[in-house]
Structure formats: C-alpha cells, structure tokens
Amino acid sequence: MQTATPLTDGRLSKASTAQYWDDGFLFPINVLSPDKAQAYRAQIEAVERDWLDNGLDLPLATFKRVNAQCVMPFVYELATQPAILDVIEGILGPDILIYSAEFFIKNAHSDQYVSMHQDLTYWGMGTTSEMVTAWIALSPATQESGCMDFVRASHKSAILPHKDTFNDKNLLSRGQEVQVDVKPGDKTPIVLQPGQMSLHHGLTIHGSGPNVSDDRRIAAVVRYITPRVSQNVADKDYAMVVRGADRVGNFIHYAPPAALFTPQSVAMYEEIRAARAKAMMAGTTVRKGIYA
Ligand SMILES: O=C(O)CCC(=O)C(=O)O
C-alpha cells in the first residue's frame, strides 16, 4: 500500500505540491477519520433510501451526480471540512470556490465504469490549472472495486479529442472517451481507504473499471476552483466561495442549503443545471446523458 502523503499542520509540503504539478495527481492523503467517512457514507445511503421516490422534479441520481452540495447540507459540510480545504489551499492558494460536489458510486458486482477522459473537455473553462478535483473515498477504492487509474503527466498535454459513446454503463455525462491508446502499463491505480483522498488536475487522463468486489465503491468528488477561472461557453456560471474571497466576479455565488432538497435549493439547482447544459452538451444533440 502506498504510504500517505505527509502533511505538516494539515498542509502539503513543497515537495508534495511539486509532485502534484509534475504528475498531475497526488495520493493518498488522509483527510477524514474512517468513522467520519463511514458517517458520510451513512448519510448518502439514507438519502438513497428516503428520497428515491419523492416527487422531486429530477431523478435522485441527477442530484447525486452533480452539484449535490447545492441541495444536501451534509455534502456542503463534507466539501468544506477544514482538513480538506487546508490541502486544497496548497494547490489553489487562499481563495477557494466549490464548482461542484458529486457522487461516483458503483454498486457491488456491477459493470459500471468510467471511460478514460480529461475532465475539462466539456466544462467550458479552457485548459485551466486552477481547478483541482478531490476524490474522497467513503468506502474502499481498490483495483477490485474499480478504483480510478491516472495517466502520469498526461495533464501536460492539451485537451485531446474525445468520442461520445453515451454508453449506459458509463458514469460520465456523455460517455466521453479520450482518443489515445492508453496501455495498461500507463495507468497508476489510485487505491484509497475510506477517509483518504486523491487530487487530480483537470487535464489528467483518468478512468476506472468495473466493481467486482462485494461492497459498493462510493466516492464524494469535489471540484474546487479559484475565482480566476472563467466560463467561456455557457452564458453564466455558478460557484460557492468557501475560503478567502472572490475579487474577480466570474461566478454567481449562492448559499448552502438549509435542509435536504428545500424548494429554494432545488430551484437554484435547476438554474445552474440549465446554465451549464450549454457547455456540458456543446457539440451534441443527444440530451439523454446530461447528469443522468
Ligand atoms: O470515480 C470514478 O471512477 C471516476 C471519477 C472521475 O472521473 C472524476 O472524479 O473526475
């Protein structure tokens, strides 16, 4: 097992920060106790149990898949844990916004997968280095359970051509797959215990295979940006300031939800989703995949 990234007072060292910029990823980083990770798992599983058939305008899977922090208070709480933000600050600096918090869940013995891709392909943000993803394990992420694989230093390339597959088993919005030949030896498996996280750059090529284990593979995935990021495809975009300040003004800010799925937070969710669809679905007429 890979030894945990050393932290001093909860912060990354210069060497670890340099490793992130060299490799395009960093792991494993201890940010939550196993008990705390288990408690967050219990909360998302309670939502799955209690809100599956609840008359919301969108399927529960959509709310889990993107912007969960907008409608679920415990997800906002998770994404703003000081232990996580202290590490993110080492990559992005003092001003931090949440762009989206998402659940990537593969059930036990499921053939769901994530094709190899670069996150920034359809986000309308160009090739910014001021977005970092924190992938927080709420259950064991192992090669058996379908942990992510990263291609080292692939973030140094441009956005590469992707092909949309819209495959039902693919957890991505349009089933996009990067059109390069990624060989098994190019992949680093990102094995994480509950409460550990990995970081990856928005251009790092990554994906994951099926879950052949007996447990669900559950990750809370948070995309953090700086205020300097700009949305170049959609007409407007949204983010939450969670540390420091936004002195740039590229994003509309909104408040965390007061309770699960309040009418106000669901309305805000719909507003953000409608605005982002223009970037997320640019160049395709197929609508079925958006945040499904
Ligand atoms: O959870 C996975 O397997 C993939 C997640 C992913 O693509 C991402 O966090 O950008």
The ligand as a MOL file (V3000), in Angstrom:
LIG
                    3D

  0  0  0     0  0            999 V3000
M  V30 BEGIN CTAB
M  V30 COUNTS 10 9 0 0 0
M  V30 BEGIN ATOM
M  V30 1 O -14.9900 7.6970 -9.8060 0
M  V30 2 C -14.5120 7.3900 -10.8810 0
M  V30 3 O -14.2530 6.2490 -11.1850 0
M  V30 4 C -14.1780 8.4750 -11.8800 0
M  V30 5 C -14.3290 9.8420 -11.3010 0
M  V30 6 C -13.9340 10.9250 -12.2530 0
M  V30 7 O -13.9190 10.7760 -13.4360 0
M  V30 8 C -13.5600 12.2050 -11.6770 0
M  V30 9 O -13.5920 12.3610 -10.4550 0
M  V30 10 O -13.1970 13.1250 -12.4460 0
M  V30 END ATOM
M  V30 BEGIN BOND
M  V30 1 2 1 2
M  V30 2 1 2 3
M  V30 3 1 2 4
M  V30 4 1 4 5
M  V30 5 1 5 6
M  V30 6 2 6 7
M  V30 7 1 6 8
M  V30 8 2 8 9
M  V30 9 1 8 10
M  V30 END BOND
M  V30 END CTAB
M  END
